[in-house]
Amino acid sequence: MKLRPLFDKVVIKELKEEETNKNGIFLPSAAKEKQDIATVVAVGNGGVVDGKKVDMVVKVGDKVLFSKYAGSKFTIDGEEVTVISQSDILAIVE
């Protein structure tokens, strides 16, 4: 199934966390700090949202930092994705 977000919505897929730290020590999931970094999977067309013109800044493939509690999570074809508004994206990671 392919998702095509509407207006200012962006579909992201969270990046997997490393199982070990820099020194090679295995970290159980309880000890890991959740990273709010994801890869953009799909982007809406922008348009007019709440009476204001919205131009899309992010593109498919960008790595982004997003708000911790933003969006709605869905499982599509066995993969978990999150649909968020572009305004919930805090930065593009370069």
Secondary structure, DSSP 8 states (H G I E B T S, - for coil): ------TTEEEEEE----SB-TTS-B--GGGS----EEEEEEE---EEETTEEE-----TT-EEEE-TT-SEEEEETTEEEEEEEGGGEEEEE-
